[in-house]
């Protein structure tokens, strides 16, 4: 499942960040920010449209991700909290 698909309030575990070319700067930056295998992530808020940003918490930090970014993050063990 992709991070993009999680509803507001849902939690999951990061499985991986998909990387298109080997030098995918966006994928590398997401990993640098903490989106690495085994990290818990929770969706706090979503933009008004399906293409809007998604606000997530990973560790103690909040990030607003564009859909193009959240579409690269594969998650597992999703648990809906609301």
Secondary structure by P-SEA (a helix, b strand, c coil): cccccccccbbbbbcbbbbcccccaaaaaaaaacccccbbbbbcccccccccbbbbbcccccccccaaaaaacccccccccc
